[in-house]
């Protein structure tokens, strides 16, 4: 008997010819942000995450906006 065995395949499905993700010609749908959200939360950074210095007297030069559903 042969001591080397073939590894058991993880999936029994055969590999297809399509690429991952949305296929060519597929009409996508995007959930757009609302004009007036129900609730707004402002998160202010009060200390530098690298050196720990206070940021109270520093004016913000950038911001990020996110919408959670």
N, C-alpha and C positions, 0 to 999 in steps of 0.2 A: 504494500500500500504506500502511496505517496504521502510524505509527511507535510508537504506544503499544501494548504487548502486555499481556495479562492475566498476573498472576503465576501460576506453576505451583502447584497446591495441594500442601500438605505431606503430607496424608493423603488417600487415595482413599475411605476409609470415610465413610459418611454419618453425621451426628450423630444420636444416639438421643434418646429422650424421658426417659431415666432420669437421676437426679441421681448425682453422684460419691459413692463410699463404699458402706457397707452399705445394702442395700435394706430397705424396710419389711417387717417380719415375719421377717427373716433371724435365725436363732439364732446368736449369736456365741459364741466360745470364748475364754476368757482363761487365760493361763498363770499360775497362782497361785505365789507364793513358797513355798519349802519351809520346813518347821518347823526342821530342823536342817541348815544348809549344810555341805558337805564342807570348805570353806576360808573363813576370814574374814580380810580385809585391812582394817586400820585406817589411814587416811590422816589425819595430823595437820598442820594448817597452823601453821608455825613463824614465818612472817613475813606481814605485811599486804601484800596485792597492790597496794594503792594507794600507801601511803607507805613501805613497807619496814620498819616498826617491828616489833620482836620481839613475839611473842604467847605466849612461854613462861609468863609469870605471869598470863595472862588466862584466865579460866574460859569454856569454850564455852557459848553460850546457845542453840545450835541444832545439829542434825546432819542429814545426809541418809543414807538407807539405799537401796542398790541391789542388785539381784541380776542376775548375768550368767550366761547359759547357754552 
